[in-house]
């Protein structure tokens, strides 16, 4: 499966502060990315942490943005999108207070 590409910068300022209570899950996402890339966690920066409500399919990255509007999943998962940067690329995770799910990377 080919990962979806995240949109490039649009000029909008993304929230860079980590919301209270999300520090642990952001650390876990950074550790996971460090293992995937075989790089130090210190070389990974947090681009944004954005609070969201996801359908189950969207949380587990099983849908595209075009399908989100058509997703009829009744379950809602409250969490955050975590955007990380390492080695000149961006990486997206979806997370709640129990887990972080790797979704995609972009150049």
C-alpha positions as CSV (number, residue, x, y, z in Angstrom):
1,X,0.0,0.0,0.0
2,X,1.4,3.4,-1.0
3,X,1.2,6.0,1.8
4,X,-0.8,9.1,1.1
5,X,1.0,12.3,0.8
6,X,0.3,15.1,3.3
7,X,-0.5,18.5,1.8
8,X,2.4,20.9,1.7
9,X,2.5,24.2,3.7
10,X,-0.4,26.5,3.0
11,X,0.9,29.5,4.9
12,X,-1.5,28.7,7.8
13,X,0.3,28.6,11.2
14,X,-0.1,25.2,12.8
15,X,-0.4,24.9,16.6
16,X,3.0,23.9,17.9
17,X,2.2,23.7,21.6
18,X,1.6,20.2,22.9
19,X,-1.8,20.1,24.7
20,X,-1.8,19.3,28.4
21,X,-1.9,15.6,28.8
22,X,-0.6,14.8,25.3
23,X,3.1,14.9,26.2
24,X,3.3,11.1,26.8
25,X,1.6,10.1,23.6
26,X,3.7,12.6,21.6
27,X,6.8,11.1,23.1
28,X,5.6,7.6,22.1
29,X,5.0,8.7,18.5
30,X,8.5,10.2,18.4
31,X,10.0,7.0,19.8
32,X,8.1,5.0,17.2
33,X,9.3,7.2,14.4
34,X,12.8,7.1,15.7
35,X,12.7,3.3,15.5
36,X,11.2,3.3,12.0
37,X,13.8,5.7,10.7
38,X,16.6,4.4,12.9
39,X,17.4,8.0,14.1
40,X,17.7,9.6,17.5
41,X,14.4,10.9,19.0
42,X,16.3,14.1,19.6
43,X,16.5,14.6,15.8
44,X,12.7,14.5,15.5
45,X,10.7,17.8,15.9
46,X,7.1,18.3,16.6
47,X,5.5,20.4,13.9
48,X,1.9,20.4,15.3
49,X,-0.4,18.6,17.6
50,X,-4.1,19.2,16.6
51,X,-7.1,18.0,18.6
52,X,-9.6,16.1,16.5
53,X,-12.5,13.7,16.5
54,X,-12.0,10.8,14.2
55,X,-14.2,8.1,12.8
56,X,-12.7,4.7,13.5
57,X,-11.5,4.3,9.9
58,X,-10.0,7.8,9.9
59,X,-8.2,7.2,13.3
60,X,-6.6,4.0,12.0
61,X,-5.8,5.7,8.6
62,X,-8.0,3.3,6.7
63,X,-9.6,6.1,4.7
64,X,-8.7,9.0,2.4
65,X,-9.7,12.6,3.0
66,X,-12.1,12.3,0.1
67,X,-13.9,9.4,1.8
68,X,-14.0,11.0,5.3
69,X,-17.2,12.9,4.4
70,X,-18.8,9.6,3.3
71,X,-17.6,7.5,6.2
72,X,-20.7,6.3,8.0
73,X,-18.9,4.8,11.0
74,X,-20.9,5.7,14.1
75,X,-17.9,5.4,16.5
76,X,-16.1,8.6,17.3
77,X,-12.6,8.6,18.7
78,X,-11.3,11.8,20.4
79,X,-7.6,12.4,19.9
80,X,-5.0,14.3,18.2
81,X,-3.2,14.4,14.9
82,X,0.6,14.6,15.5
83,X,2.8,16.0,12.8
84,X,6.5,15.2,13.2
85,X,9.5,16.2,11.1
86,X,12.7,14.3,10.6
87,X,15.4,14.2,7.9
88,X,13.5,16.7,5.8
89,X,10.2,14.8,5.7
90,X,6.9,15.1,7.6
91,X,5.2,12.2,9.3
92,X,1.6,12.0,10.6
93,X,0.3,10.0,13.5
94,X,-3.2,9.8,14.9
95,X,-3.3,9.3,18.7
96,X,-5.6,9.1,21.7
97,X,-4.6,8.6,25.3
98,X,-3.9,4.9,24.7
99,X,-2.0,4.6,21.4
100,X,-0.4,6.4,18.5
101,X,-1.0,5.1,15.0
102,X,1.5,5.9,12.2
103,X,-0.4,7.1,9.1
104,X,1.8,8.6,6.4
105,X,4.8,10.5,5.4
106,X,5.3,13.4,2.9
107,X,8.4,14.9,1.3
